[in-house]
């Protein structure tokens, strides 16, 4: 019982991490002609995008060490690559985003594999997320400014995932890591099955 109470307390404390993103959503009216702010908002436009970035942070927290820096950077940089590949005419289906989030969740639910496997899953998630982030160059400003906002937002979400993972002590608690990973995979599945659920965040922003 004491262990369960401690776990619930850590979960409640960790959920405060997400408060800034709810507040950020209310600033959508100020994004007109502000490509950087538009970029900041892009990764939170879908639950599947949120899950992907948060899952990267959770995996990094579980692995620890250099992974805490390597995985978020790989995710953000590959997302930028994916966005510009899309501009060049190489595109992937939108369904790839929740599938990537589900794969990250399943990886975590299995206790997390070695770093190379984790990097591969994270890179795939970044590529698929990047495809959906930039379908056309922003008309209100340079694409580089927009992309910088996307990268920063993705890194903040990854950091939020790491803070959540640290609060839940995923690096020490295999059972909790498996439960959290299964939860991420389940939410990704719901994002596929129920588009309204996946679009809940973008509805607030727009």
N, C-alpha and C positions, 0 to 999 in steps of 0.2 A: 504493500500500500504506500509506504513511504517513497519507494522508487517511482511509483506511478504519479504521486503528487509532485515529486521533483521534476519529472518529465513534463507534466502539464504546466508547471511554473516556467520551465525553460521555453516551452512552445509559446506561451503567452508573452513572455518577454521578447522572444525573437520576432513575434508578429509586429511589434512596434517598428521594425525595420521598414515595413511597407507603407507607413504613414506618409512619408514624403512623396510617394508616387500618387497617392490619392490627392494630395494638395496640388501637385504639379498639373494634374488633369484639369483643374479649374482655371488654368492660365491659357487655355486654348485660344481664347478671344484675342490674346496679345501676339499671336503667331503670324499674323498677316504681315507679309514682306519681311519676315525674320527667318531665314532658312536655317539658322543654327538652332533656334527653338523648335522648328519643324523637325529637324533631325533628332533633337532630344526626345521628341514625342513618339517617333516612329517605332522603336522597339516595344512600346507599351500599347500599340494599337491592337494587339490580339493576345488572348490568353496563351496561345501556343508560343508566341514570341517571348512572352514573359517567362513561361515555363522553361524554355530553352536556355535563356540566360541565367535564370536562377539555378537550374540544374547544373550548369557549368560550375557555378560557385559552390554548390553542394558537393560536387565531385572533388573539387579542389580542396575543400575543407576536409573531406574524408581522406584524401591522399596526403595532404600536408606538404611541408617542405617547399621545394621549388615549384611544385605544381600550383601553388597559390598565386604565383605570378605567371607561369607559363600558360596554363589553361585559359584564363581570361584573355590574355594577349592573343593567343592563337584564335580564339573565338571571334574577337573583335576584328582582327586583321583579315581573317578569312571571310568574314561577313562583308567587309569592304570589297574584297576581290569578287565575291559573289554578286554584289550589286552592280559592279561595272561589267562583269561578264553578261549580266542581264541586259545592260544597255547596249552591249555589242551583239545582241541577238541570240545569246546562248541562255535559254531559260529552262527552269525546272517547274514541275507542278507545285501549286500551293500546298497540296497534301503532304509534301515532303517536310514541311515545317513541324506539324504536330507529330509526324512519324519520327523525326529527329529528336524531339522532346521526349517521346516515349522511349526511344532507344537509350537516351541519357538516363532516364528514370530506371529502366531495366538494368542498365549497367550498375547503377547505384544499389539497386535492390539485390544484386548478386554479390554485393560486398566490394565492388569496384575492382577491375582487373589492373594489370600492370600499366605503367604510365604510357607506353606506346599505344596500347589499345584505347586508353582514355583519350589521348591526343587525337586519335583517328575519329572517335565518336564526336568529340568536341569540334574538330575541324569540319566534319560533315554537318553538324548543327549550325556552325557559323556560315557555311556555304549556302545552306538552304534558307536560313534567315536572311542573309544578304540578298538573295534573289528577290525576296518579297519587299525589301526595304526601299529599293530604288528602281522603279519601273520606268521612270523618265527623269531627266535632269530637272531639278526644281526651277520653275520659271521665275521665282522671286529672288534668286541669288545664286552664287557660284555653287556648283555641285560639290566642290571640296569643302565648303563651309557646312553644307547639309550633311555630308559624310562625317565630318568631325563631330557634329552633334549626335549622330547615330552611334559613333564609336564611344563617345563619352557616356551616353546613356546605357549602352550595352555593358561597359565596364562597371558602372554604378550598380546595375542589376546583378552582375556577377559578384560584386563585393557584398551586396545584400544577401545573396545566396551563401557566401562564405560566412557572414555573420550569423545567419540562421543555422548553418551547419555547426559552427563553433558553439552556439548557444545550446544546441542539441547534443553536442559532444560526439559528432559522427565519427571522428577519428578513433574514438575509444569504444563506441557502442555499435557493434555490428547489427544488432537487432533493430535499433532505431534507424540505422542507415537503410536497412532493407525495407522497413515500413515507409520511410520517407520516399525512397525510390519508387516503391509500388504506388504511392500516392501520386507522384509526378506522372507516372505512366498512365494511371487511371484518369487524371485530369486531362492529359493529352488525348486520350480516347474520347472523353466527353466533348472536347473541342472539335473533334471530327464529327461526332454524332449530332451535336447540337450547335449549329452555327451561331445562334443567338447568344449562347454561353461564350463562345469564342470571341464574339464581338462586343462583349459587355464593357470592356475598357474603352474601346474606340467610341462607343455610344456616349460615354461620359465626356470624352475629349472633344468630340465634334458636336 
